Amino acid sequence: MDKEKQPRLPIEGAVVMGIESHPKKPHMYRVALKLNITPELEDEPGGKDEAQKDWNSEVDELIAGARGEGLEEGERDAGPKNWNSEVDELIAGAKTVKRSEETVLTVHEDTLVSWRLLSGRRLTAEEVETLRQDEQKEEAYRSALLMLERKPRTTAELSLALKRKGYGVDIVEACVERLRARKMLDDSAYAKRFTEQRAAGQRKGRMLIRQELLQRGVDRQDVERAIGELDSDVEQESALALARKRWPSTKGNDRERKMKLMGMLLRRGFPSGIARTAVQQAAAESAEPEWEEAEEEGFHEDYDMDN
């Protein structure tokens, strides 16, 4: 269930009853609140106004009875006594008696300090709701920090993860803006680091890197900027390293082997020009030792013949 939409009893205010450190969560505190629950008649069909109207009509009838209106002479004498008892019963049964309920909020120490929560402090209904929202924002922010510590994420990835935890759209947006303001969430910087790491570390070409960034929700403008800053020499070296590694195990004649390697490099996102150059160089390097060995054997044969 959405953390913002959990059903709550309507309240008129609250009082802070006590504060203690959370036994299992560092920097967290448990705040005990005594809530003043709104009278139940306000939740009934017709609302408070209609209920109050019915109650008033009953009172009017009792007043009329106390005045002896519509009563015989003998009944008038008993009126005040009966009237008093009926009024007592009416007041006792009226649905305007307030009740209270206790609840415990778990808040971060930053929230505790900013709100100056102390035992005995009284909060209005609006303040209680704002306190809950502020703590949800703080909770979402702390959760986001833990996610970012585990691994870098894009704005889209982080937002989706928070929504899956049950945070509402407003809470998620507030969290994202807070992280951006503190330079902890930057899709442009993420795209640049991602591109460099994928090109050099995982030997992927720019076209595959572009596709992966877009799938992670990075804005196309940030993607193109990161791809444009990619060093072509790094990309060429990555393609050549792959071609050198795969050439010995690739089956077929030279032409077939080159075509297979070209297909592999293109699937990994390398531009055709870079892929072609890498394949040709890997093939040429593989042929050189054979040529040198043949020349050396010929040299020894010539030498033996001379002797």
C-alpha positions in Angstrom: 0.0 0.0 0.0 1.2 3.5 -0.8 2.8 4.9 2.4 0.9 8.2 1.8 -2.5 6.6 1.5 -2.6 4.4 4.5 -6.0 4.9 6.3 -5.8 7.0 9.5 -8.3 8.0 12.0 -9.3 11.7 11.8 -7.7 13.6 14.7 -7.9 17.1 16.2 -4.4 17.2 17.6 -1.8 15.3 19.6 0.5 15.5 22.6 4.1 14.2 22.7 4.1 11.7 25.6 7.7 10.4 25.4 10.8 10.0 23.3 13.4 7.2 23.2 16.2 6.0 21.1 15.4 3.2 18.7 17.0 0.0 20.0 17.9 -1.3 16.5 18.2 1.7 14.2 21.0 4.1 14.7 20.1 7.8 14.6 16.4 6.9 14.9 14.0 7.8 17.7 10.6 6.6 18.7 8.1 9.3 19.5 5.0 8.4 21.5 2.0 10.5 20.6 -1.4 10.7 22.3 -3.9 11.5 19.5 -7.1 13.3 20.2 -9.6 11.5 17.9 -12.2 13.5 16.1 -15.8 12.7 17.4 -17.2 9.7 15.6 -20.4 11.6 14.6 -18.4 13.4 11.9 -17.8 10.1 10.1 -21.4 9.1 10.1 -23.7 9.6 7.0 -25.0 13.2 7.1 -22.0 14.4 9.0 -21.7 16.6 12.1 -24.3 19.2 11.0 -27.1 16.7 10.5 -26.3 14.9 13.8 -26.2 18.2 15.7 -29.6 19.1 14.1 -31.2 15.9 15.4 -29.7 16.5 18.8 -31.0 20.1 18.9 -34.5 18.9 18.0 -34.5 16.5 20.9 -33.5 19.3 23.2 -36.3 21.5 21.9 -38.8 18.8 22.6 -37.5 18.5 26.2 -37.7 22.3 26.7 -41.2 22.3 25.4 -42.1 19.5 27.8 -40.5 21.4 30.7 -42.8 24.4 29.9 -45.8 22.1 30.0 -46.7 22.6 26.4 -49.2 19.9 25.3 -49.4 18.4 28.8 -52.3 18.0 31.2 -52.1 19.8 34.5 -51.0 16.7 36.5 -48.3 16.0 34.1 -46.9 19.6 34.3 -46.1 19.2 37.9 -43.9 16.2 37.2 -42.3 17.9 34.2 -39.1 19.4 35.7 -38.2 16.2 37.5 -38.7 14.1 34.4 -37.0 16.8 32.2 -33.8 16.8 34.3 -33.4 13.1 34.1 -34.1 13.0 30.4 -31.6 15.8 29.8 -28.9 13.8 31.7 -29.6 10.8 29.6 -29.5 12.8 26.4 -26.1 14.4 27.3 -24.7 11.0 28.4 -25.7 9.4 25.1 -24.6 12.3 22.8 -21.9 11.2 20.3 -19.7 14.2 20.9 -17.4 12.8 23.6 -13.8 13.0 22.5 -11.5 9.9 22.8 -7.8 9.5 22.6 -5.5 6.9 21.1 -1.7 6.5 21.4 0.6 5.9 18.4 4.4 5.7 18.0 6.2 7.5 15.1 9.8 6.4 14.2 11.7 9.5 13.2 15.2 10.3 12.3 17.3 12.5 14.6 17.3 15.3 12.0 13.5 15.4 12.1 13.5 15.3 15.9 15.8 18.3 16.0 14.1 20.3 13.3 10.7 19.8 14.9 12.1 20.4 18.4 10.0 17.4 19.7 10.0 17.4 23.5 7.7 15.6 25.9 4.5 17.6 26.5 4.6 19.5 23.2 1.2 19.8 21.7 0.6 19.5 17.9 -2.3 20.4 15.8 -3.8 18.0 13.3 -2.1 19.8 10.5 1.3 19.6 12.3 0.9 15.9 12.9 0.2 15.3 9.2 3.1 17.5 8.2 5.3 15.7 10.7 4.3 12.3 9.1 5.0 13.6 5.6 8.4 15.1 6.7 9.4 11.8 8.2 8.3 9.9 5.1 10.5 12.2 3.0 13.4 11.6 5.5 12.8 7.9 5.4 12.8 7.9 1.6 16.0 10.0 1.5 17.8 7.6 3.8 16.6 4.6 1.8 17.8 6.3 -1.4 21.3 6.9 0.1 21.6 3.2 1.0 20.7 2.3 -2.6 23.3 4.7 -4.0 25.9 3.3 -1.7 25.4 -0.2 -3.1 25.7 0.9 -6.7 25.3 4.1 -8.9 21.8 4.6 -10.2 20.0 6.8 -12.7 17.1 9.1 -11.6 14.7 6.8 -13.3 16.1 3.6 -11.6 16.1 5.2 -8.2 12.6 6.6 -8.6 11.2 3.2 -9.6 13.0 1.5 -6.6 11.4 4.0 -4.2 8.0 3.6 -5.7 8.3 -0.2 -5.3 8.9 0.4 -1.6 5.6 2.2 -1.4 6.5 5.8 -1.4 4.1 8.2 -3.3 5.0 10.3 -6.2 5.3 13.6 -4.2 7.7 11.9 -1.7 9.8 10.4 -4.5 10.0 13.7 -6.3 11.0 15.6 -3.2 13.7 13.0 -2.5 15.1 13.2 -6.1 15.3 17.0 -5.9 17.1 16.8 -2.5 19.7 14.4 -3.9 20.2 16.5 -7.1 20.7 19.6 -5.0 23.4 17.8 -3.1 25.1 16.5 -6.3 24.3 12.9 -5.2 22.2 12.2 -8.2 23.5 13.3 -11.6 22.4 11.5 -14.7 25.0 13.4 -16.9 27.9 12.4 -14.7 26.5 8.8 -14.5 26.3 8.6 -18.3 30.0 9.7 -18.6 31.3 7.2 -16.0 29.1 4.4 -17.4 30.4 5.0 -21.0 34.0 5.0 -19.9 33.6 1.9 -17.8 31.7 -0.1 -20.5 34.1 0.9 -23.3 37.4 0.1 -21.4 36.3 -2.4 -18.8 33.7 -4.5 -20.7 34.9 -3.8 -24.2 31.6 -2.6 -25.6 31.1 -0.2 -28.5 29.3 3.1 -28.5 26.1 1.8 -30.0 25.5 -0.8 -27.4 26.5 1.6 -24.6 23.9 4.2 -26.0 21.2 1.5 -25.9 22.0 0.5 -22.3 21.9 4.1 -21.1 18.6 4.8 -22.8 17.2 1.6 -21.2 18.3 3.0 -17.8 16.2 6.1 -18.3 19.0 8.6 -19.0 17.9 11.6 -21.1 19.0 11.3 -24.7 20.8 14.6 -24.6 23.0 13.3 -21.6 23.5 10.1 -23.5 24.7 11.7 -26.7 27.0 14.0 -24.8 28.7 11.1 -23.0 29.0 9.1 -26.2 30.5 12.1 -28.0 33.2 12.5 -25.3 34.2 8.8 -25.7 37.9 8.5 -26.8 37.9 6.7 -30.1 41.4 5.3 -29.3 39.9 3.5 -26.3 37.1 2.1 -28.4 39.6 1.0 -31.1 41.8 -0.7 -28.5 38.8 -2.5 -26.9 37.7 -3.8 -30.4 41.3 -5.0 -31.2 41.6 -6.8 -27.9 38.4 -8.7 -28.5 39.5 -9.5 -32.1 42.9 -10.8 -30.9 41.2 -12.9 -28.2 38.6 -14.5 -30.5 40.7 -15.0 -33.7 42.5 -18.2 -32.7 39.3 -20.0 -31.8 37.3 -18.8 -34.8 36.7 -21.6 -37.3 36.9 -21.4 -41.1 39.2 -19.9 -43.7 40.6 -16.4 -43.4 37.6 -14.7 -45.1 35.1 -16.7 -43.0 36.9 -15.9 -39.8 37.0 -12.2 -40.6 33.3 -12.2 -41.3 32.5 -13.9 -38.1 34.6 -11.5 -36.1 33.1 -8.5 -37.8 29.6 -9.8 -36.8 30.7 -10.3 -33.2 32.1 -6.8 -33.0 29.1 -5.2 -34.6 26.8 -6.9 -32.1 28.9 -5.5 -29.3 28.1 -2.0 -30.6 31.3 -1.1 -32.4 31.1 1.1 -35.5 31.8 -0.8 -38.7 35.0 1.2 -39.4 36.5 0.4 -36.0 35.4 -3.3 -36.3 36.9 -3.7 -39.7 40.3 -2.2 -38.7 40.4 -4.4 -35.6 39.7 -7.6 -37.5 42.2 -6.8 -40.2 44.9 -6.1 -37.7 44.2 -9.2 -35.6 44.3 -11.3 -38.8 47.6 -9.7 -39.9 49.2 -10.2 -36.5 48.2 -13.9 -36.5 49.7 -14.5 -39.9 53.1 -12.8 -39.1 54.5 -15.6 -36.9 53.8 -18.2 -39.6 55.5 -16.1 -42.2 58.5 -15.5 -39.9 58.7 -19.3 -39.1 58.6 -20.2 -42.8 61.4 -17.7 -43.6 63.5 -19.1 -40.8 63.0 -22.7 -42.0 64.0 -21.6 -45.5 67.1 -19.9 -44.2 68.2 -23.1 -42.4 67.6 -25.2 -45.5 69.7 -22.8 -47.6 72.4 -22.9 -45.0 72.5 -26.7 -44.9 72.7 -26.9 -48.7 75.7 -24.6 -48.7 77.5 -26.9 -46.4 
